[in-house]
Amino acid sequence: MNLVFTILALVAFWAAIRIFFQIVRSRQCLDDRTIRDYLSGKYQQGSEDSRRVTSHLGNCQKCRDRLTNFDFEEYAKKVLEEED
Ligand SMILES: [Zn+2]
C-alpha cells in the first residue's frame, strides 16, 4: 500500500515538474531560428515544439510582431555573417 502511494506521489510530482518547465519554456521569447523553423513549417502540427510556439505567440505581442515581420533574407545574411 505504501509503495503504491509512493509511486503515485512520484508520478504526480514528475508530471507537475514537467508542466512547470513547459510553462517556463513557453514564457521565454522565441529566437530567430525558432521563428524561421516555425514559419517554414518545420514543426509538425501538434508536436511539443509547435504547441510551445503557438502558446507563446498567444501570450506575447512582441513575438507575434516579430513573426509577422520576419525577414528571411535578413536572417540568412545574419547567419552568414556569424559563420565568417
Ligand atoms: Zn515573446
PDB file of the backbone (N, CA, C, O) and the ligand in Angstrom, with CONECT records:
HET     ZN  A 101       1
ATOM      1  N   MET A   1       0.828  -1.207   0.000  1.00  0.00           N
ATOM      2  CA  MET A   1       0.000   0.000   0.000  1.00  0.00           C
ATOM      3  C   MET A   1       0.861   1.256   0.000  1.00  0.00           C
ATOM      4  O   MET A   1       0.643   2.196  -0.764  1.00  0.00           O
ATOM      5  N   ASN A   2       1.851   1.229   0.893  1.00  0.00           N
ATOM      6  CA  ASN A   2       2.755   2.365   0.980  1.00  0.00           C
ATOM      7  C   ASN A   2       3.547   2.579  -0.305  1.00  0.00           C
ATOM      8  O   ASN A   2       3.784   3.706  -0.739  1.00  0.00           O
ATOM      9  N   LEU A   3       3.947   1.452  -0.897  1.00  0.00           N
ATOM     10  CA  LEU A   3       4.743   1.525  -2.115  1.00  0.00           C
ATOM     11  C   LEU A   3       3.918   2.134  -3.250  1.00  0.00           C
ATOM     12  O   LEU A   3       4.396   2.987  -3.998  1.00  0.00           O
ATOM     13  N   VAL A   4       2.666   1.676  -3.360  1.00  0.00           N
ATOM     14  CA  VAL A   4       1.787   2.209  -4.399  1.00  0.00           C
ATOM     15  C   VAL A   4       1.632   3.716  -4.234  1.00  0.00           C
ATOM     16  O   VAL A   4       1.689   4.481  -5.197  1.00  0.00           O
ATOM     17  N   PHE A   5       1.436   4.113  -2.987  1.00  0.00           N
ATOM     18  CA  PHE A   5       1.274   5.534  -2.697  1.00  0.00           C
ATOM     19  C   PHE A   5       2.528   6.322  -3.097  1.00  0.00           C
ATOM     20  O   PHE A   5       2.442   7.398  -3.690  1.00  0.00           O
ATOM     21  N   THR A   6       3.692   5.761  -2.758  1.00  0.00           N
ATOM     22  CA  THR A   6       4.951   6.432  -3.097  1.00  0.00           C
ATOM     23  C   THR A   6       5.091   6.597  -4.600  1.00  0.00           C
ATOM     24  O   THR A   6       5.481   7.656  -5.091  1.00  0.00           O
ATOM     25  N   ILE A   7       4.760   5.512  -5.335  1.00  0.00           N
ATOM     26  CA  ILE A   7       4.883   5.581  -6.784  1.00  0.00           C
ATOM     27  C   ILE A   7       3.928   6.626  -7.366  1.00  0.00           C
ATOM     28  O   ILE A   7       4.299   7.414  -8.236  1.00  0.00           O
ATOM     29  N   LEU A   8       2.696   6.613  -6.866  1.00  0.00           N
ATOM     30  CA  LEU A   8       1.718   7.601  -7.337  1.00  0.00           C
ATOM     31  C   LEU A   8       2.186   9.024  -7.042  1.00  0.00           C
ATOM     32  O   LEU A   8       2.049   9.924  -7.871  1.00  0.00           O
ATOM     33  N   ALA A   9       2.735   9.207  -5.861  1.00  0.00           N
ATOM     34  CA  ALA A   9       3.220  10.535  -5.486  1.00  0.00           C
ATOM     35  C   ALA A   9       4.354  10.960  -6.407  1.00  0.00           C
ATOM     36  O   ALA A   9       4.419  12.115  -6.826  1.00  0.00           O
ATOM     37  N   LEU A  10       5.246  10.027  -6.721  1.00  0.00           N
ATOM     38  CA  LEU A  10       6.374  10.342  -7.603  1.00  0.00           C
ATOM     39  C   LEU A  10       5.889  10.707  -9.005  1.00  0.00           C
ATOM     40  O   LEU A  10       6.381  11.652  -9.620  1.00  0.00           O
ATOM     41  N   VAL A  11       4.915   9.941  -9.496  1.00  0.00           N
ATOM     42  CA  VAL A  11       4.375  10.203 -10.831  1.00  0.00           C
ATOM     43  C   VAL A  11       3.734  11.591 -10.875  1.00  0.00           C
ATOM     44  O   VAL A  11       3.938  12.357 -11.816  1.00  0.00           O
ATOM     45  N   ALA A  12       2.960  11.894  -9.842  1.00  0.00           N
ATOM     46  CA  ALA A  12       2.306  13.201  -9.785  1.00  0.00           C
ATOM     47  C   ALA A  12       3.337  14.316  -9.692  1.00  0.00           C
ATOM     48  O   ALA A  12       3.201  15.362 -10.326  1.00  0.00           O
ATOM     49  N   PHE A  13       4.350  14.080  -8.904  1.00  0.00           N
ATOM     50  CA  PHE A  13       5.428  15.054  -8.732  1.00  0.00           C
ATOM     51  C   PHE A  13       6.125  15.309 -10.059  1.00  0.00           C
ATOM     52  O   PHE A  13       6.373  16.456 -10.431  1.00  0.00           O
ATOM     53  N   TRP A  14       6.440  14.228 -10.772  1.00  0.00           N
ATOM     54  CA  TRP A  14       7.117  14.322 -12.060  1.00  0.00           C
ATOM     55  C   TRP A  14       6.245  15.073 -13.074  1.00  0.00           C
ATOM     56  O   TRP A  14       6.743  15.906 -13.832  1.00  0.00           O
ATOM     57  N   ALA A  15       4.957  14.775 -13.080  1.00  0.00           N
ATOM     58  CA  ALA A  15       4.048  15.454 -14.003  1.00  0.00           C
ATOM     59  C   ALA A  15       4.010  16.948 -13.696  1.00  0.00           C
ATOM     60  O   ALA A  15       3.999  17.775 -14.608  1.00  0.00           O
ATOM     61  N   ALA A  16       3.990  17.287 -12.405  1.00  0.00           N
ATOM     62  CA  ALA A  16       3.948  18.698 -12.015  1.00  0.00           C
ATOM     63  C   ALA A  16       5.218  19.410 -12.478  1.00  0.00           C
ATOM     64  O   ALA A  16       5.161  20.541 -12.961  1.00  0.00           O
ATOM     65  N   ILE A  17       6.370  18.741 -12.327  1.00  0.00           N
ATOM     66  CA  ILE A  17       7.638  19.349 -12.759  1.00  0.00           C
ATOM     67  C   ILE A  17       7.633  19.575 -14.266  1.00  0.00           C
ATOM     68  O   ILE A  17       8.074  20.619 -14.746  1.00  0.00           O
ATOM     69  N   ARG A  18       7.131  18.590 -15.008  1.00  0.00           N
ATOM     70  CA  ARG A  18       7.085  18.726 -16.467  1.00  0.00           C
ATOM     71  C   ARG A  18       6.216  19.904 -16.887  1.00  0.00           C
ATOM     72  O   ARG A  18       6.591  20.691 -17.756  1.00  0.00           O
ATOM     73  N   ILE A  19       5.047  20.012 -16.255  1.00  0.00           N
ATOM     74  CA  ILE A  19       4.141  21.114 -16.596  1.00  0.00           C
ATOM     75  C   ILE A  19       4.796  22.448 -16.251  1.00  0.00           C
ATOM     76  O   ILE A  19       4.715  23.415 -17.009  1.00  0.00           O
ATOM     77  N   PHE A  20       5.446  22.475 -15.089  1.00  0.00           N
ATOM     78  CA  PHE A  20       6.120  23.699 -14.665  1.00  0.00           C
ATOM     79  C   PHE A  20       7.151  24.134 -15.712  1.00  0.00           C
ATOM     80  O   PHE A  20       7.199  25.304 -16.092  1.00  0.00           O
ATOM     81  N   PHE A  21       7.981  23.179 -16.183  1.00  0.00           N
ATOM     82  CA  PHE A  21       9.008  23.548 -17.153  1.00  0.00           C
ATOM     83  C   PHE A  21       8.409  23.938 -18.496  1.00  0.00           C
ATOM     84  O   PHE A  21       8.943  24.799 -19.195  1.00  0.00           O
ATOM     85  N   GLN A  22       7.290  23.297 -18.855  1.00  0.00           N
ATOM     86  CA  GLN A  22       6.637  23.679 -20.103  1.00  0.00           C
ATOM     87  C   GLN A  22       6.140  25.117 -20.024  1.00  0.00           C
ATOM     88  O   GLN A  22       6.225  25.871 -20.994  1.00  0.00           O
ATOM     89  N   ILE A  23       5.619  25.489 -18.856  1.00  0.00           N
ATOM     90  CA  ILE A  23       5.137  26.870 -18.691  1.00  0.00           C
ATOM     91  C   ILE A  23       6.311  27.835 -18.757  1.00  0.00           C
ATOM     92  O   ILE A  23       6.242  28.867 -19.426  1.00  0.00           O
ATOM     93  N   VAL A  24       7.393  27.493 -18.055  1.00  0.00           N
ATOM     94  CA  VAL A  24       8.568  28.373 -18.065  1.00  0.00           C
ATOM     95  C   VAL A  24       9.083  28.531 -19.492  1.00  0.00           C
ATOM     96  O   VAL A  24       9.401  29.641 -19.920  1.00  0.00           O
ATOM     97  N   ARG A  25       9.166  27.423 -20.229  1.00  0.00           N
ATOM     98  CA  ARG A  25       9.677  27.492 -21.598  1.00  0.00           C
ATOM     99  C   ARG A  25       8.741  28.286 -22.492  1.00  0.00           C
ATOM    100  O   ARG A  25       9.201  29.028 -23.361  1.00  0.00           O
ATOM    101  N   SER A  26       7.438  28.145 -22.296  1.00  0.00           N
ATOM    102  CA  SER A  26       6.513  28.844 -23.181  1.00  0.00           C
ATOM    103  C   SER A  26       6.493  30.336 -22.885  1.00  0.00           C
ATOM    104  O   SER A  26       5.969  31.114 -23.682  1.00  0.00           O
ATOM    105  N   ARG A  27       7.057  30.750 -21.747  1.00  0.00           N
ATOM    106  CA  ARG A  27       7.130  32.176 -21.443  1.00  0.00           C
ATOM    107  C   ARG A  27       8.369  32.815 -22.055  1.00  0.00           C
ATOM    108  O   ARG A  27       8.424  34.032 -22.230  1.00  0.00           O
ATOM    109  N   GLN A  28       9.361  31.993 -22.379  1.00  0.00           N
ATOM    110  CA  GLN A  28      10.569  32.550 -22.975  1.00  0.00           C
ATOM    111  C   GLN A  28      10.288  33.017 -24.396  1.00  0.00           C
ATOM    112  O   GLN A  28       9.574  32.352 -25.146  1.00  0.00           O
ATOM    113  N   CYS A  29      10.847  34.152 -24.759  1.00  0.00           N
ATOM    114  CA  CYS A  29      10.618  34.652 -26.100  1.00  0.00           C
ATOM    115  C   CYS A  29      11.316  33.760 -27.117  1.00  0.00           C
ATOM    116  O   CYS A  29      12.331  33.125 -26.830  1.00  0.00           O
ATOM    117  N   LEU A  30      10.744  33.734 -28.308  1.00  0.00           N
ATOM    118  CA  LEU A  30      11.260  32.855 -29.352  1.00  0.00           C
ATOM    119  C   LEU A  30      12.523  33.457 -29.962  1.00  0.00           C
ATOM    120  O   LEU A  30      12.632  34.673 -30.116  1.00  0.00           O
ATOM    121  N   ASP A  31      13.477  32.589 -30.306  1.00  0.00           N
ATOM    122  CA  ASP A  31      14.647  33.126 -31.000  1.00  0.00           C
ATOM    123  C   ASP A  31      14.414  33.072 -32.518  1.00  0.00           C
ATOM    124  O   ASP A  31      13.451  32.473 -32.997  1.00  0.00           O
ATOM    125  N   ASP A  32      15.318  33.709 -33.245  1.00  0.00           N
ATOM    126  CA  ASP A  32      15.143  33.826 -34.702  1.00  0.00           C
ATOM    127  C   ASP A  32      15.026  32.461 -35.369  1.00  0.00           C
ATOM    128  O   ASP A  32      14.218  32.263 -36.275  1.00  0.00           O
ATOM    129  N   ARG A  33      15.843  31.533 -34.907  1.00  0.00           N
ATOM    130  CA  ARG A  33      15.830  30.207 -35.518  1.00  0.00           C
ATOM    131  C   ARG A  33      14.458  29.530 -35.331  1.00  0.00           C
ATOM    132  O   ARG A  33      13.923  28.910 -36.250  1.00  0.00           O
ATOM    133  N   THR A  34      13.916  29.669 -34.128  1.00  0.00           N
ATOM    134  CA  THR A  34      12.611  29.069 -33.865  1.00  0.00           C
ATOM    135  C   THR A  34      11.549  29.684 -34.763  1.00  0.00           C
ATOM    136  O   THR A  34      10.715  28.974 -35.325  1.00  0.00           O
ATOM    137  N   ILE A  35      11.582  31.004 -34.897  1.00  0.00           N
ATOM    138  CA  ILE A  35      10.606  31.683 -35.746  1.00  0.00           C
ATOM    139  C   ILE A  35      10.757  31.213 -37.189  1.00  0.00           C
ATOM    140  O   ILE A  35       9.765  30.949 -37.869  1.00  0.00           O
ATOM    141  N   ARG A  36      11.992  31.109 -37.650  1.00  0.00           N
ATOM    142  CA  ARG A  36      12.216  30.658 -39.029  1.00  0.00           C
ATOM    143  C   ARG A  36      11.691  29.236 -39.214  1.00  0.00           C
ATOM    144  O   ARG A  36      10.988  28.949 -40.183  1.00  0.00           O
ATOM    145  N   ASP A  37      12.034  28.350 -38.280  1.00  0.00           N
ATOM    146  CA  ASP A  37      11.591  26.957 -38.387  1.00  0.00           C
ATOM    147  C   ASP A  37      10.064  26.858 -38.361  1.00  0.00           C
ATOM    148  O   ASP A  37       9.458  26.074 -39.092  1.00  0.00           O
ATOM    149  N   TYR A  38       9.469  27.675 -37.501  1.00  0.00           N
ATOM    150  CA  TYR A  38       8.019  27.653 -37.390  1.00  0.00           C
ATOM    151  C   TYR A  38       7.383  28.121 -38.691  1.00  0.00           C
ATOM    152  O   TYR A  38       6.436  27.510 -39.185  1.00  0.00           O
ATOM    153  N   LEU A  39       7.912  29.212 -39.243  1.00  0.00           N
ATOM    154  CA  LEU A  39       7.350  29.764 -40.478  1.00  0.00           C
ATOM    155  C   LEU A  39       7.559  28.825 -41.657  1.00  0.00           C
ATOM    156  O   LEU A  39       6.710  28.739 -42.545  1.00  0.00           O
ATOM    157  N   SER A  40       8.679  28.125 -41.666  1.00  0.00           N
ATOM    158  CA  SER A  40       8.933  27.249 -42.804  1.00  0.00           C
ATOM    159  C   SER A  40       8.282  25.885 -42.616  1.00  0.00           C
ATOM    160  O   SER A  40       8.514  24.962 -43.398  1.00  0.00           O
ATOM    161  N   GLY A  41       7.464  25.766 -41.570  1.00  0.00           N
ATOM    162  CA  GLY A  41       6.680  24.556 -41.377  1.00  0.00           C
ATOM    163  C   GLY A  41       7.481  23.357 -40.916  1.00  0.00           C
ATOM    164  O   GLY A  41       7.107  22.211 -41.162  1.00  0.00           O
ATOM    165  N   LYS A  42       8.605  23.637 -40.235  1.00  0.00           N
ATOM    166  CA  LYS A  42       9.472  22.542 -39.803  1.00  0.00           C
ATOM    167  C   LYS A  42       8.884  21.790 -38.611  1.00  0.00           C
ATOM    168  O   LYS A  42       9.141  20.602 -38.419  1.00  0.00           O
ATOM    169  N   TYR A  43       8.085  22.511 -37.811  1.00  0.00           N
ATOM    170  CA  TYR A  43       7.489  21.865 -36.643  1.00  0.00           C
ATOM    171  C   TYR A  43       6.195  21.180 -37.045  1.00  0.00           C
ATOM    172  O   TYR A  43       5.308  21.793 -37.641  1.00  0.00           O
ATOM    173  N   GLN A  44       6.102  19.913 -36.715  1.00  0.00           N
ATOM    174  CA  GLN A  44       4.873  19.175 -37.007  1.00  0.00           C
ATOM    175  C   GLN A  44       3.725  19.726 -36.179  1.00  0.00           C
ATOM    176  O   GLN A  44       3.883  20.028 -34.996  1.00  0.00           O
ATOM    177  N   GLN A  45       2.588  19.850 -36.804  1.00  0.00           N
ATOM    178  CA  GLN A  45       1.414  20.335 -36.068  1.00  0.00           C
ATOM    179  C   GLN A  45       1.089  19.387 -34.931  1.00  0.00           C
ATOM    180  O   GLN A  45       1.050  18.169 -35.106  1.00  0.00           O
ATOM    181  N   GLY A  46       0.857  19.969 -33.759  1.00  0.00           N
ATOM    182  CA  GLY A  46       0.528  19.158 -32.603  1.00  0.00           C
ATOM    183  C   GLY A  46       1.744  18.659 -31.858  1.00  0.00           C
ATOM    184  O   GLY A  46       1.604  18.076 -30.783  1.00  0.00           O
ATOM    185  N   SER A  47       2.946  18.872 -32.401  1.00  0.00           N
ATOM    186  CA  SER A  47       4.142  18.452 -31.688  1.00  0.00           C
ATOM    187  C   SER A  47       4.387  19.403 -30.517  1.00  0.00           C
ATOM    188  O   SER A  47       3.793  20.479 -30.439  1.00  0.00           O
ATOM    189  N   GLU A  48       5.271  18.988 -29.610  1.00  0.00           N
ATOM    190  CA  GLU A  48       5.507  19.787 -28.416  1.00  0.00           C
ATOM    191  C   GLU A  48       6.066  21.158 -28.785  1.00  0.00           C
ATOM    192  O   GLU A  48       5.666  22.172 -28.214  1.00  0.00           O
ATOM    193  N   ASP A  49       6.998  21.182 -29.745  1.00  0.00           N
ATOM    194  CA  ASP A  49       7.589  22.451 -30.167  1.00  0.00           C
ATOM    195  C   ASP A  49       6.555  23.378 -30.765  1.00  0.00           C
ATOM    196  O   ASP A  49       6.500  24.567 -30.453  1.00  0.00           O
ATOM    197  N   SER A  50       5.738  22.807 -31.629  1.00  0.00           N
ATOM    198  CA  SER A  50       4.731  23.628 -32.282  1.00  0.00           C
ATOM    199  C   SER A  50       3.730  24.185 -31.277  1.00  0.00           C
ATOM    200  O   SER A  50       3.294  25.331 -31.385  1.00  0.00           O
ATOM    201  N   ARG A  51       3.376  23.360 -30.302  1.00  0.00           N
ATOM    202  CA  ARG A  51       2.437  23.831 -29.274  1.00  0.00           C
ATOM    203  C   ARG A  51       3.068  24.928 -28.426  1.00  0.00           C
ATOM    204  O   ARG A  51       2.403  25.892 -28.046  1.00  0.00           O
ATOM    205  N   ARG A  52       4.360  24.774 -28.134  1.00  0.00           N
ATOM    206  CA  ARG A  52       5.054  25.771 -27.323  1.00  0.00           C
ATOM    207  C   ARG A  52       5.077  27.112 -28.055  1.00  0.00           C
ATOM    208  O   ARG A  52       4.801  28.157 -27.466  1.00  0.00           O
ATOM    209  N   VAL A  53       5.410  27.069 -29.347  1.00  0.00           N
ATOM    210  CA  VAL A  53       5.454  28.307 -30.132  1.00  0.00           C
ATOM    211  C   VAL A  53       4.072  28.939 -30.177  1.00  0.00           C
ATOM    212  O   VAL A  53       3.919  30.137 -29.938  1.00  0.00           O
ATOM    213  N   THR A  54       3.062  28.121 -30.485  1.00  0.00           N
ATOM    214  CA  THR A  54       1.708  28.658 -30.606  1.00  0.00           C
ATOM    215  C   THR A  54       1.241  29.276 -29.293  1.00  0.00           C
ATOM    216  O   THR A  54       0.654  30.358 -29.284  1.00  0.00           O
ATOM    217  N   SER A  55       1.503  28.583 -28.181  1.00  0.00           N
ATOM    218  CA  SER A  55       1.003  29.110 -26.913  1.00  0.00           C
ATOM    219  C   SER A  55       1.780  30.364 -26.534  1.00  0.00           C
ATOM    220  O   SER A  55       1.220  31.276 -25.925  1.00  0.00           O
ATOM    221  N   HIS A  56       3.066  30.422 -26.886  1.00  0.00           N
ATOM    222  CA  HIS A  56       3.803  31.655 -26.594  1.00  0.00           C
ATOM    223  C   HIS A  56       3.276  32.809 -27.442  1.00  0.00           C
ATOM    224  O   HIS A  56       3.113  33.928 -26.954  1.00  0.00           O
ATOM    225  N   LEU A  57       3.017  32.529 -28.698  1.00  0.00           N
ATOM    226  CA  LEU A  57       2.509  33.580 -29.583  1.00  0.00           C
ATOM    227  C   LEU A  57       1.170  34.111 -29.087  1.00  0.00           C
ATOM    228  O   LEU A  57       0.843  35.283 -29.275  1.00  0.00           O
ATOM    229  N   GLY A  58       0.405  33.236 -28.453  1.00  0.00           N
ATOM    230  CA  GLY A  58      -0.871  33.668 -27.913  1.00  0.00           C
ATOM    231  C   GLY A  58      -0.727  34.671 -26.784  1.00  0.00           C
ATOM    232  O   GLY A  58      -1.626  35.471 -26.527  1.00  0.00           O
ATOM    233  N   ASN A  59       0.442  34.617 -26.098  1.00  0.00           N
ATOM    234  CA  ASN A  59       0.622  35.486 -24.930  1.00  0.00           C
ATOM    235  C   ASN A  59       1.535  36.668 -25.191  1.00  0.00           C
ATOM    236  O   ASN A  59       1.599  37.588 -24.376  1.00  0.00           O
ATOM    237  N   CYS A  60       2.238  36.661 -26.305  1.00  0.00           N
ATOM    238  CA  CYS A  60       3.314  37.637 -26.470  1.00  0.00           C
ATOM    239  C   CYS A  60       3.141  38.421 -27.766  1.00  0.00           C
ATOM    240  O   CYS A  60       3.355  37.907 -28.865  1.00  0.00           O
ATOM    241  N   GLN A  61       2.751  39.668 -27.603  1.00  0.00           N
ATOM    242  CA  GLN A  61       2.558  40.538 -28.755  1.00  0.00           C
ATOM    243  C   GLN A  61       3.880  40.773 -29.493  1.00  0.00           C
ATOM    244  O   GLN A  61       3.914  40.855 -30.721  1.00  0.00           O
ATOM    245  N   LYS A  62       4.955  40.877 -28.727  1.00  0.00           N
ATOM    246  CA  LYS A  62       6.268  41.155 -29.306  1.00  0.00           C
ATOM    247  C   LYS A  62       6.653  40.073 -30.321  1.00  0.00           C
ATOM    248  O   LYS A  62       7.104  40.374 -31.426  1.00  0.00           O
ATOM    249  N   CYS A  63       6.466  38.804 -29.921  1.00  0.00           N
ATOM    250  CA  CYS A  63       6.847  37.709 -30.810  1.00  0.00           C
ATOM    251  C   CYS A  63       5.872  37.600 -31.987  1.00  0.00           C
ATOM    252  O   CYS A  63       6.266  37.204 -33.084  1.00  0.00           O
ATOM    253  N   ARG A  64       4.603  37.950 -31.761  1.00  0.00           N
ATOM    254  CA  ARG A  64       3.663  37.959 -32.887  1.00  0.00           C
ATOM    255  C   ARG A  64       4.120  38.963 -33.933  1.00  0.00           C
ATOM    256  O   ARG A  64       4.072  38.687 -35.131  1.00  0.00           O
ATOM    257  N   ASP A  65       4.564  40.137 -33.474  1.00  0.00           N
ATOM    258  CA  ASP A  65       5.057  41.157 -34.401  1.00  0.00           C
ATOM    259  C   ASP A  65       6.309  40.667 -35.126  1.00  0.00           C
ATOM    260  O   ASP A  65       6.463  40.860 -36.332  1.00  0.00           O
ATOM    261  N   ARG A  66       7.203  40.028 -34.361  1.00  0.00           N
ATOM    262  CA  ARG A  66       8.435  39.540 -34.980  1.00  0.00           C
ATOM    263  C   ARG A  66       8.114  38.494 -36.042  1.00  0.00           C
ATOM    264  O   ARG A  66       8.739  38.450 -37.102  1.00  0.00           O
ATOM    265  N   LEU A  67       7.131  37.658 -35.736  1.00  0.00           N
ATOM    266  CA  LEU A  67       6.754  36.609 -36.680  1.00  0.00           C
ATOM    267  C   LEU A  67       6.168  37.218 -37.961  1.00  0.00           C
ATOM    268  O   LEU A  67       6.480  36.790 -39.072  1.00  0.00           O
ATOM    269  N   THR A  68       5.309  38.230 -37.770  1.00  0.00           N
ATOM    270  CA  THR A  68       4.671  38.854 -38.929  1.00  0.00           C
ATOM    271  C   THR A  68       5.702  39.574 -39.793  1.00  0.00           C
ATOM    272  O   THR A  68       5.614  39.575 -41.021  1.00  0.00           O
ATOM    273  N   ASN A  69       6.685  40.190 -39.123  1.00  0.00           N
ATOM    274  CA  ASN A  69       7.649  40.987 -39.883  1.00  0.00           C
ATOM    275  C   ASN A  69       8.937  40.229 -40.150  1.00  0.00           C
ATOM    276  O   ASN A  69       9.944  40.824 -40.535  1.00  0.00           O
ATOM    277  N   PHE A  70       8.908  38.920 -39.946  1.00  0.00           N
ATOM    278  CA  PHE A  70      10.150  38.168 -40.081  1.00  0.00           C
ATOM    279  C   PHE A  70      10.682  38.236 -41.507  1.00  0.00           C
ATOM    280  O   PHE A  70       9.955  38.022 -42.477  1.00  0.00           O
ATOM    281  N   ASP A  71      11.972  38.541 -41.601  1.00  0.00           N
ATOM    282  CA  ASP A  71      12.600  38.741 -42.894  1.00  0.00           C
ATOM    283  C   ASP A  71      13.623  37.618 -43.123  1.00  0.00           C
ATOM    284  O   ASP A  71      14.704  37.619 -42.534  1.00  0.00           O
ATOM    285  N   PHE A  72      13.267  36.680 -43.973  1.00  0.00           N
ATOM    286  CA  PHE A  72      14.147  35.532 -44.216  1.00  0.00           C
ATOM    287  C   PHE A  72      15.495  35.973 -44.767  1.00  0.00           C
ATOM    288  O   PHE A  72      16.534  35.411 -44.420  1.00  0.00           O
ATOM    289  N   GLU A  73      15.467  36.977 -45.623  1.00  0.00           N
ATOM    290  CA  GLU A  73      16.695  37.433 -46.256  1.00  0.00           C
ATOM    291  C   GLU A  73      17.654  38.005 -45.216  1.00  0.00           C
ATOM    292  O   GLU A  73      18.852  37.720 -45.203  1.00  0.00           O
ATOM    293  N   GLU A  74      17.063  38.833 -44.340  1.00  0.00           N
ATOM    294  CA  GLU A  74      17.848  39.451 -43.273  1.00  0.00           C
ATOM    295  C   GLU A  74      18.445  38.371 -42.367  1.00  0.00           C
ATOM    296  O   GLU A  74      19.602  38.458 -41.957  1.00  0.00           O
ATOM    297  N   TYR A  75      17.643  37.364 -42.067  1.00  0.00           N
ATOM    298  CA  TYR A  75      18.097  36.276 -41.205  1.00  0.00           C
ATOM    299  C   TYR A  75      19.247  35.506 -41.863  1.00  0.00           C
ATOM    300  O   TYR A  75      20.239  35.175 -41.213  1.00  0.00           O
ATOM    301  N   ALA A  76      19.097  35.231 -43.155  1.00  0.00           N
ATOM    302  CA  ALA A  76      20.146  34.495 -43.878  1.00  0.00           C
ATOM    303  C   ALA A  76      21.451  35.274 -43.857  1.00  0.00           C
ATOM    304  O   ALA A  76      22.523  34.699 -43.670  1.00  0.00           O
ATOM    305  N   LYS A  77      21.355  36.581 -44.049  1.00  0.00           N
ATOM    306  CA  LYS A  77      22.557  37.425 -44.032  1.00  0.00           C
ATOM    307  C   LYS A  77      23.233  37.368 -42.669  1.00  0.00           C
ATOM    308  O   LYS A  77      24.454  37.250 -42.564  1.00  0.00           O
ATOM    309  N   LYS A  78      22.402  37.455 -41.620  1.00  0.00           N
ATOM    310  CA  LYS A  78      22.948  37.454 -40.274  1.00  0.00           C
ATOM    311  C   LYS A  78      23.661  36.133 -39.981  1.00  0.00           C
ATOM    312  O   LYS A  78      24.742  36.118 -39.392  1.00  0.00           O
ATOM    313  N   VAL A  79      23.048  35.033 -40.396  1.00  0.00           N
ATOM    314  CA  VAL A  79      23.662  33.726 -40.150  1.00  0.00           C
ATOM    315  C   VAL A  79      24.986  33.610 -40.898  1.00  0.00           C
ATOM    316  O   VAL A  79      25.969  33.094 -40.365  1.00  0.00           O
ATOM    317  N   LEU A  80      25.001  34.093 -42.129  1.00  0.00           N
ATOM    318  CA  LEU A  80      26.219  34.020 -42.928  1.00  0.00           C
ATOM    319  C   LEU A  80      27.320  34.857 -42.287  1.00  0.00           C
ATOM    320  O   LEU A  80      28.484  34.457 -42.262  1.00  0.00           O
ATOM    321  N   GLU A  81      26.937  36.033 -41.766  1.00  0.00           N
ATOM    322  CA  GLU A  81      27.930  36.893 -41.135  1.00  0.00           C
ATOM    323  C   GLU A  81      28.523  36.238 -39.893  1.00  0.00           C
ATOM    324  O   GLU A  81      29.717  36.348 -39.614  1.00  0.00           O
ATOM    325  N   GLU A  82      27.636  35.544 -39.146  1.00  0.00           N
ATOM    326  CA  GLU A  82      28.106  34.903 -37.924  1.00  0.00           C
ATOM    327  C   GLU A  82      29.057  33.751 -38.218  1.00  0.00           C
ATOM    328  O   GLU A  82      29.938  33.436 -37.418  1.00  0.00           O
ATOM    329  N   GLU A  83      28.865  33.127 -39.379  1.00  0.00           N
ATOM    330  CA  GLU A  83      29.710  31.974 -39.710  1.00  0.00           C
ATOM    331  C   GLU A  83      31.115  32.378 -40.130  1.00  0.00           C
ATOM    332  O   GLU A  83      32.037  31.563 -40.088  1.00  0.00           O
ATOM    333  N   ASP A  84      31.281  33.635 -40.534  1.00  0.00           N
ATOM    334  CA  ASP A  84      32.600  34.094 -41.014  1.00  0.00           C
ATOM    335  C   ASP A  84      33.632  34.127 -39.895  1.00  0.00           C
ATOM    336  O   ASP A  84      34.786  34.489 -40.130  1.00  0.00           O
TER     337      ASP A  84
HETATM  338 ZN    ZN A 101       7.804  36.563 -26.823  1.00  0.00          ZN2+
END
